[in-house]
């Protein structure tokens, strides 16, 4: 019979009809989706109990690399299984059948079990531990995912689907894909460790060493996948890291949930980063408008390291569509390669509501060019000779500025109509307005809303805006809050009294929308800039000593009110002077930045992290006693020890820090006392051999 292989002989000695190519359901043969090669090495796959449509789609996806046959009943599966020659058996919802097949399992047969997500932990444990199942999948089943699993365990490569020729990816996507290609195998090896841990948990054989290895690999995946746009992968890896971490040692792990998460993570990594086609823009990206592919790709490579998505456009109209539709947040325009329409687009985007930030890069660094860009509304300007790192950093800073959508304003005016007008004007610019009519309720509203700015009416009953402004300026917590006045009086005496009270600006009534928005935006942008400069360590991006001290004081106050523990820790890098002397200060700076990243990544959002100078860092850990804080810091030190740095003198790795921990109120009643106690403990750690954490 044409197209049918010679039937193999079963173990009972009887001949059984071998399946034809494509999907067959018992004796009801269907026309295959694609003809397989007459190749005796072609994998043969038996699908038991799967929906017919799902089986058909799996077969179509496997194409010529596998002969697929489907069985709907246990007897039919047993009968076909006795034919022999199968590479893989996929069984849906039938542990009993899997047991019968496993009992007579020939060498080389790979087993895949499909389970409902509600399956109890005993089922996966039985399948993996007792029956030797190679792969667990969970419903709902995706045909592509199932085909990939079969291909993976049988050692074949999935064919490119017919009619799947993708549109040409843009240079940004090609650059990201190249970077991903260099790391893909390493990421898959990390997932293999997680799969080993999941299988060990199901079998009851996972020891602490394997658990720690798996946690480390999950942590590394969580820190890297987002760089390639795999945000779902980052979430899944972070979930695994938390589940396997030291804080979960006393919690019984859900084996099924862990296996499901690992499976989903492998799916994300195998799928890889999305390669955007021309005409697609990743949400939240910045657009690069340039006709110089090589220059643009250098930005993409740098941006990918920082997790900043970029979309390349070569036509101003396409860039305009991306930005006006809010598919992207900002624009980098290369005037040297896009001479026509570039400046016009800058002006149009600056006039848009809300304005779109634009960074202009130009060949000429002349004052005339800078003035022209500023007149058009450009928010940043750099010469084309600037490095890719500098350009990407400037672009990231543009969109990192708090957007209007996150801006809140507290407005006080005894006229409800004025408050309604303010709300309407500012809402269309994404500003949330809290309005109060009675100035006597001002302080409660201020504490409750913690606004980004105040708008005060100058003339109100009971309390004037000038009096409220003086109260605000007298409180250190609110002294730097931007304050705008609304006033119907523009005489010299009123203006003088408004500014003497501490006003930043004023707007005359009746309120003109564009003037109000422009004054508010300018004032807040300068306030944010000054605040960032005053509160942030420029090298690491961490809070500086002043800002972190304020945060630590808040933690201590909260701990006292709630009677909960809080710890202060002092960290100091070991042998840091030797690093600077041998490898140079640029490497030393990179080490300090990496310490900051490690601390930010490993500690909670409510913890306080600050750089207090040199190689010294101070951390506040709320809700943790000295033992818990010490354990957490030891874990972070081991993470940091694994970090490596490329230098002109070779690779640098194995760096450590020493730390001391002091707990409130056991080791001190206030911040100075706790700092001194933690500092002394840190020096004892240094004297005891370094690379350790000691308690006061």
Residue pairs with C-beta under 8 A, 6 or more apart in sequence:
3 20
3 21
3 35
4 18
4 20
5 18
5 38
6 18
7 15
7 16
7 17
7 18
7 83
8 15
8 16
8 18
8 83
8 84
8 85
9 15
9 84
10 16
10 82
10 83
10 84
11 82
11 84
11 104
12 82
16 79
16 80
16 82
16 83
17 83
18 83
18 85
19 44
19 67
19 69
19 80
19 83
20 29
20 32
20 67
21 32
21 35
21 36
21 67
22 30
22 31
22 32
22 33
22 34
22 35
22 36
22 59
22 67
22 68
23 30
23 32
23 33
23 47
23 52
23 55
23 56
23 59
23 68
23 69
23 70
24 30
24 69
24 70
25 52
25 55
25 70
25 71
25 72
26 71
26 72
26 76
30 56
32 59
33 56
33 59
33 60
33 63
34 60
34 63
34 64
34 162
35 64
36 42
36 63
36 64
36 66
36 67
37 64
42 64
42 65
42 66
42 67
43 65
43 66
43 67
43 87
43 88
43 150
43 154
43 156
44 66
44 67
44 68
44 69
44 85
44 86
44 87
45 62
45 66
45 67
45 68
45 69
45 86
45 87
45 88
45 89
45 90
45 150
45 154
46 69
46 70
46 71
46 77
46 80
46 81
46 86
46 88
46 89
46 90
47 55
47 58
47 68
47 69
47 70
47 71
47 90
47 92
48 70
48 71
48 74
48 77
48 89
48 90
48 91
48 92
48 94
48 97
49 71
49 72
49 77
49 91
49 92
49 93
49 94
49 97
50 58
50 70
50 90
50 92
50 114
50 141
52 70
52 72
54 141
54 143
54 146
55 68
55 70
57 143
58 68
58 143
58 146
58 147
58 150
59 66
59 68
61 143
61 144
61 147
61 158
61 161
62 68
62 147
62 150
62 151
62 156
62 158
62 159
63 158
63 159
63 161
64 159
65 151
65 156
65 157
65 158
65 159
66 87
66 150
66 151
66 154
66 156
69 80
71 77
71 80
74 94
74 96
74 97
74 100
77 91
77 97
77 101
78 97
78 100
78 101
81 89
81 101
81 104
82 104
84 106
86 106
86 109
87 108
87 109
87 110
87 154
88 109
88 110
88 111
88 112
88 150
88 153
88 154
89 101
89 109
89 110
89 111
89 112
90 112
90 114
90 146
90 150
91 97
91 98
91 101
91 111
91 112
91 113
91 114
92 114
92 141
93 114
93 115
93 116
95 113
95 123
95 126
95 127
95 131
98 111
98 113
98 127
98 131
98 133
99 130
99 131
101 111
102 111
102 131
102 132
105 111
105 132
110 134
110 135
110 153
110 154
111 131
111 132
111 133
111 134
111 135
112 133
112 134
112 135
112 136
112 137
112 146
112 149
112 150
112 153
113 127
113 133
113 135
113 136
113 137
114 137
114 138
114 139
114 141
114 146
115 123
115 124
115 127
115 136
115 137
115 138
115 139
115 256
116 138
116 139
117 138
117 139
117 256
117 260
119 138
119 256
120 256
121 202
121 254
121 255
121 256
123 256
124 136
124 202
124 255
124 256
124 259
125 202
125 203
125 204
125 255
127 133
127 136
127 202
128 136
128 199
128 202
128 203
129 202
129 203
129 204
134 153
135 149
135 152
135 153
136 202
136 259
136 263
137 145
137 146
137 149
137 263
138 259
138 260
138 263
145 267
147 158
148 158
148 267
148 270
151 157
151 158
166 275
166 277
167 277
167 278
167 279
168 277
168 278
169 177
169 275
169 276
169 277
169 278
170 276
170 277
170 278
170 311
170 312
171 293
171 296
171 297
171 300
171 312
172 276
172 288
172 296
172 297
172 300
172 310
172 311
172 312
173 273
173 274
173 275
173 276
173 277
174 275
174 297
175 297
175 300
175 301
175 304
176 228
176 229
176 273
176 275
176 300
176 304
177 272
177 273
177 275
179 228
179 301
179 304
180 228
180 272
180 273
183 224
184 269
184 272
187 221
187 224
187 225
187 269
188 266
188 269
188 270
190 217
190 218
190 220
190 221
191 217
191 221
191 262
191 265
191 266
191 269
193 213
193 214
193 217
194 214
194 217
194 218
194 240
194 262
194 265
195 262
195 266
196 210
196 214
197 206
197 210
197 211
197 213
197 214
197 244
197 258
197 262
198 255
198 258
198 259
198 262
199 259
200 206
200 207
200 210
201 253
201 255
201 258
201 259
202 255
202 259
211 244
212 244
214 240
214 244
215 240
215 241
215 244
215 245
216 639
216 642
218 237
218 238
218 240
218 241
218 244
219 237
219 241
219 639
221 233
221 234
221 237
221 265
221 269
222 234
222 237
222 238
222 241
223 601
225 231
225 233
225 234
225 237
225 268
225 269
226 233
226 234
226 307
227 304
227 305
227 306
227 307
228 272
228 273
228 304
229 273
229 274
229 282
229 309
230 268
230 269
230 272
230 273
232 268
233 265
233 268
233 269
236 261
236 264
236 265
236 268
237 265
239 261
240 258
240 261
240 262
240 265
242 248
243 253
243 257
243 258
243 261
244 253
245 635
246 631
246 635
274 282
276 282
276 311
279 318
280 311
281 287
281 311
281 322
281 327
281 328
282 309
282 311
283 327
283 328
284 309
284 328
284 329
285 309
285 310
285 311
285 327
285 328
285 329
286 303
286 308
286 309
286 310
286 311
286 328
286 329
286 330
286 331
286 332
286 395
286 399
287 310
287 311
287 312
287 313
287 319
287 322
287 323
287 328
287 330
287 331
287 332
288 296
288 299
288 300
288 310
288 311
288 312
288 313
288 331
288 332
288 334
289 313
289 314
289 316
289 319
289 331
289 332
289 333
289 334
289 338
289 342
289 345
290 296
290 312
290 314
290 332
290 333
290 334
290 337
290 338
291 314
291 334
291 337
291 338
292 334
292 336
292 337
293 312
295 334
295 337
295 384
296 312
296 334
298 388
299 310
299 332
299 388
299 391
299 392
300 310
300 312
301 388
302 388
302 389
302 391
302 392
303 309
303 310
303 392
303 395
303 396
306 392
306 393
306 396
308 392
308 395
308 396
310 332
311 322
311 328
313 319
313 322
314 338
316 338
316 340
316 341
316 342
316 344
316 345
317 341
319 331
319 333
319 345
320 345
320 348
320 349
321 327
322 328
323 330
323 331
323 349
323 352
323 356
324 349
324 352
324 356
329 356
329 357
329 399
330 356
330 357
330 358
330 359
330 395
330 398
330 399
331 345
331 346
331 349
331 356
331 357
331 358
331 359
332 358
332 359
332 361
332 391
332 395
333 342
333 345
333 346
333 358
333 359
333 360
333 361
334 342
334 361
334 384
335 342
335 343
335 360
335 361
335 362
335 363
336 361
336 362
336 363
336 384
342 360
343 372
343 373
343 376
345 358
346 358
346 360
346 373
346 376
346 377
346 378
347 376
347 377
349 355
349 356
349 358
349 377
350 356
350 358
350 376
350 377
350 378
350 379
351 377
353 428
353 429
354 403
354 404
354 429
354 430
355 377
357 379
357 380
357 398
357 399
357 401
358 377
358 378
358 379
358 380
359 378
359 379
359 380
359 381
359 382
359 391
359 394
359 395
359 398
360 373
360 378
360 380
360 381
360 382
361 381
361 382
361 383
361 384
361 386
361 391
362 369
362 373
362 381
362 383
362 384
363 383
363 384
364 383
365 383
365 385
369 381
370 381
373 381
374 381
379 398
380 394
380 395
380 398
382 390
382 391
382 394
401 525
401 528
402 452
402 528
403 430
404 429
404 430
404 431
404 521
405 430
407 430
407 431
407 432
407 452
407 453
407 524
408 431
408 432
408 433
408 434
408 449
408 450
408 451
408 452
409 422
409 426
409 431
409 432
409 433
409 434
409 451
409 452
409 453
409 454
409 455
409 520
410 433
410 434
410 436
410 442
410 445
410 446
410 449
410 451
410 453
410 454
410 455
411 419
411 422
411 433
411 434
411 435
411 436
411 454
411 455
411 456
412 435
412 436
412 439
412 442
412 454
412 455
412 456
412 457
412 460
412 465
412 468
413 419
413 422
413 435
413 437
413 455
413 456
413 457
413 460
413 486
414 437
414 438
414 439
414 457
414 460
414 461
415 437
415 457
416 435
416 437
418 457
418 486
418 509
418 511
419 433
419 435
419 437
420 435
421 511
422 433
422 435
422 455
422 511
422 516
423 433
423 435
425 511
425 513
425 516
425 517
426 432
426 433
426 516
426 517
426 520
427 433
429 517
429 521
431 520
434 445
434 449
434 451
436 442
436 445
438 462
439 460
439 461
439 462
439 463
439 464
439 465
439 468
440 462
440 463
442 463
442 468
443 471
446 454
446 472
446 478
451 481
452 481
452 482
452 524
453 481
453 482
453 483
453 484
453 520
453 523
453 524
453 527
454 469
454 472
454 481
454 482
454 483
454 484
455 483
455 484
455 485
455 486
455 520
456 465
456 468
456 469
456 483
456 484
456 485
456 486
457 465
457 485
457 486
457 487
458 464
458 465
458 466
458 485
458 486
458 487
458 488
458 489
458 494
458 498
458 506
459 465
459 487
459 488
459 489
465 485
465 486
465 487
465 498
466 497
466 498
466 501
467 501
469 483
469 485
469 498
469 501
469 502
469 503
470 501
470 502
472 478
472 479
472 481
472 483
472 502
473 479
473 501
473 502
480 527
480 531
482 504
482 520
482 523
482 524
482 527
483 502
483 503
483 504
484 503
484 504
484 505
484 506
484 507
484 516
484 519
484 520
484 523
485 498
485 503
485 505
485 506
485 507
486 506
486 507
486 508
486 509
486 511
487 494
487 498
487 506
487 507
487 508
487 509
488 508
488 509
490 508
495 506
498 506
504 523
505 519
505 523
507 515
507 516
507 519
534 546
534 547
535 543
535 544
535 546
535 547
536 542
536 543
536 544
536 547
537 543
537 544
537 596
537 610
537 611
539 589
539 592
539 593
539 611
540 592
540 593
540 595
540 596
540 611
541 593
541 596
542 548
542 596
542 599
542 600
542 609
542 610
542 611
542 617
543 551
543 608
543 609
543 610
543 611
544 610
544 611
544 612
545 610
545 611
545 612
545 613
545 618
547 610
548 608
548 609
548 610
548 611
548 612
548 618
548 620
549 610
549 671
551 608
551 610
551 620
552 568
552 608
552 610
552 618
552 620
552 671
553 671
555 566
555 608
555 620
555 622
556 566
556 664
556 670
556 671
556 674
558 564
558 566
558 622
559 565
559 566
559 622
559 664
564 622
564 623
565 623
565 624
565 625
565 663
565 664
566 620
566 621
566 622
566 623
566 624
566 663
566 664
567 620
567 621
567 624
567 625
567 626
567 628
567 629
567 661
567 662
567 663
567 664
568 618
568 619
568 620
568 661
568 662
568 664
568 668
568 671
568 674
568 675
568 678
569 618
569 619
569 620
569 621
569 629
569 633
569 659
569 660
569 661
569 662
569 678
569 693
570 616
570 617
570 618
570 659
570 660
570 675
570 678
570 679
570 681
570 682
571 595
571 599
571 616
571 617
571 618
571 619
571 633
571 657
571 658
571 659
571 682
572 615
572 616
572 617
572 657
572 658
572 659
572 682
572 686
573 579
573 591
573 592
573 595
573 615
573 655
573 656
573 657
574 655
574 656
574 657
574 658
574 686
574 690
574 691
575 655
575 690
576 588
576 591
576 614
576 615
579 587
579 588
579 591
579 652
579 655
580 587
580 588
582 649
583 645
583 647
583 648
583 649
583 652
584 647
584 648
587 645
587 647
587 652
590 645
591 645
591 652
591 655
592 611
592 615
594 640
594 643
594 645
595 617
595 640
595 657
596 609
596 611
596 617
598 636
598 639
598 640
598 643
599 609
599 617
599 619
599 636
600 609
602 632
602 635
602 636
602 639
603 609
603 619
603 621
603 632
603 636
604 622
606 622
606 623
607 619
607 620
607 621
607 622
608 618
608 619
608 620
609 617
609 618
609 619
609 620
610 617
610 618
610 619
611 617
611 618
612 618
617 657
618 675
618 678
619 633
621 628
621 629
621 632
624 632
625 663
626 661
626 662
626 663
626 666
626 667
626 695
626 696
627 695
629 661
629 663
630 659
630 661
630 693
630 694
630 695
633 659
633 661
633 693
634 692
634 693
637 656
637 657
637 659
637 691
637 693
640 655
640 656
640 657
641 653
641 654
641 655
641 656
641 691
642 653
643 653
643 655
644 651
644 652
644 653
645 651
645 652
645 653
646 652
656 690
656 691
657 691
658 682
658 685
658 686
658 690
658 691
658 692
658 693
659 681
659 682
659 685
659 692
659 693
659 694
660 677
660 678
660 679
660 680
660 681
660 682
660 683
660 684
660 685
660 693
660 694
660 695
660 696
661 678
661 681
661 693
661 694
661 695
661 696
662 668
662 674
662 675
662 677
662 678
662 681
662 695
662 696
663 695
663 696
664 674
667 673
667 674
667 677
667 678
667 696
668 674
668 675
668 676
668 677
677 696
678 696
680 696
681 694
681 695
681 696
682 694
684 694
685 692
685 693
685 694
688 694
